[in-house]
C-alpha cells in the first residue's frame, strides 16, 4: 500500500467507516464521518470534495434483486422490439425492391446491389418472403 496512494487512502477510508460503525453510527453517518476524516487529513481531499455524493450513493446502494430483474426484462423487451423493427424495415425494403423488379423498373441485379446482396442472396431472400 505504500506504493499506491489511492489504495492507501481507500484502506484508511474503509477502516474509518468500520470504526464509526462500531461506534454505533448508522451507515450513512459513518460514511460521512469517514469522508470528513479523509478530507481533514488530506487523504484524497479533492476527490471527496468533488465526489462525496457519488461515494455516499455507491456505498449505501442496496441491491434490489426484483427491481434488477424488472430492469433487465424491460431492456430485453426494448432490444427485442428494436430488432423486430429493424427486421421489419429490412423486409419492407426487400419487398419494395421486389415490386420494382416486378414492375420492370429495376433488374434483379440492380435490386440486389441496392439491397447490398449478391444476386444469389437476393433471390434466396425474395423466395423466403
MODELLER restraints for C-alpha pairs under 7 A, 6 or more apart:
rsr = mdl.restraints
at = mdl.atoms
rsr.add(forms.Gaussian(group=physical.xy_distance, feature=features.Distance(at['CA:1:A'], at['CA:7:A']), mean=6.07, stdev=0.5))
rsr.add(forms.Gaussian(group=physical.xy_distance, feature=features.Distance(at['CA:1:A'], at['CA:8:A']), mean=5.24, stdev=0.5))
rsr.add(forms.Gaussian(group=physical.xy_distance, feature=features.Distance(at['CA:2:A'], at['CA:8:A']), mean=6.84, stdev=0.5))
rsr.add(forms.Gaussian(group=physical.xy_distance, feature=features.Distance(at['CA:9:A'], at['CA:43:A']), mean=5.76, stdev=0.5))
rsr.add(forms.Gaussian(group=physical.xy_distance, feature=features.Distance(at['CA:9:A'], at['CA:44:A']), mean=6.75, stdev=0.5))
rsr.add(forms.Gaussian(group=physical.xy_distance, feature=features.Distance(at['CA:13:A'], at['CA:34:A']), mean=5.75, stdev=0.5))
rsr.add(forms.Gaussian(group=physical.xy_distance, feature=features.Distance(at['CA:13:A'], at['CA:35:A']), mean=6.99, stdev=0.5))
rsr.add(forms.Gaussian(group=physical.xy_distance, feature=features.Distance(at['CA:13:A'], at['CA:38:A']), mean=6.71, stdev=0.5))
rsr.add(forms.Gaussian(group=physical.xy_distance, feature=features.Distance(at['CA:16:A'], at['CA:34:A']), mean=5.24, stdev=0.5))
rsr.add(forms.Gaussian(group=physical.xy_distance, feature=features.Distance(at['CA:17:A'], at['CA:30:A']), mean=5.18, stdev=0.5))
rsr.add(forms.Gaussian(group=physical.xy_distance, feature=features.Distance(at['CA:17:A'], at['CA:31:A']), mean=5.52, stdev=0.5))
rsr.add(forms.Gaussian(group=physical.xy_distance, feature=features.Distance(at['CA:17:A'], at['CA:34:A']), mean=5.45, stdev=0.5))
rsr.add(forms.Gaussian(group=physical.xy_distance, feature=features.Distance(at['CA:20:A'], at['CA:30:A']), mean=5.01, stdev=0.5))
rsr.add(forms.Gaussian(group=physical.xy_distance, feature=features.Distance(at['CA:21:A'], at['CA:27:A']), mean=6.53, stdev=0.5))
rsr.add(forms.Gaussian(group=physical.xy_distance, feature=features.Distance(at['CA:21:A'], at['CA:30:A']), mean=5.81, stdev=0.5))
rsr.add(forms.Gaussian(group=physical.xy_distance, feature=features.Distance(at['CA:28:A'], at['CA:60:A']), mean=6.85, stdev=0.5))
rsr.add(forms.Gaussian(group=physical.xy_distance, feature=features.Distance(at['CA:31:A'], at['CA:56:A']), mean=6.66, stdev=0.5))
rsr.add(forms.Gaussian(group=physical.xy_distance, feature=features.Distance(at['CA:35:A'], at['CA:48:A']), mean=6.62, stdev=0.5))
rsr.add(forms.Gaussian(group=physical.xy_distance, feature=features.Distance(at['CA:38:A'], at['CA:44:A']), mean=6.81, stdev=0.5))
rsr.add(forms.Gaussian(group=physical.xy_distance, feature=features.Distance(at['CA:38:A'], at['CA:45:A']), mean=6.52, stdev=0.5))
rsr.add(forms.Gaussian(group=physical.xy_distance, feature=features.Distance(at['CA:39:A'], at['CA:45:A']), mean=4.31, stdev=0.5))
rsr.add(forms.Gaussian(group=physical.xy_distance, feature=features.Distance(at['CA:39:A'], at['CA:48:A']), mean=6.78, stdev=0.5))
rsr.add(forms.Gaussian(group=physical.xy_distance, feature=features.Distance(at['CA:94:A'], at['CA:115:A']), mean=6.99, stdev=0.5))
rsr.add(forms.Gaussian(group=physical.xy_distance, feature=features.Distance(at['CA:97:A'], at['CA:111:A']), mean=5.70, stdev=0.5))
rsr.add(forms.Gaussian(group=physical.xy_distance, feature=features.Distance(at['CA:100:A'], at['CA:106:A']), mean=5.54, stdev=0.5))
rsr.add(forms.Gaussian(group=physical.xy_distance, feature=features.Distance(at['CA:101:A'], at['CA:107:A']), mean=5.63, stdev=0.5))
rsr.add(forms.Gaussian(group=physical.xy_distance, feature=features.Distance(at['CA:101:A'], at['CA:108:A']), mean=6.24, stdev=0.5))
rsr.add(forms.Gaussian(group=physical.xy_distance, feature=features.Distance(at['CA:108:A'], at['CA:119:A']), mean=6.91, stdev=0.5))
rsr.add(forms.Gaussian(group=physical.xy_distance, feature=features.Distance(at['CA:109:A'], at['CA:119:A']), mean=5.76, stdev=0.5))
rsr.add(forms.Gaussian(group=physical.xy_distance, feature=features.Distance(at['CA:112:A'], at['CA:118:A']), mean=5.88, stdev=0.5))
rsr.add(forms.Gaussian(group=physical.xy_distance, feature=features.Distance(at['CA:112:A'], at['CA:119:A']), mean=5.41, stdev=0.5))
rsr.add(forms.Gaussian(group=physical.xy_distance, feature=features.Distance(at['CA:112:A'], at['CA:122:A']), mean=5.31, stdev=0.5))
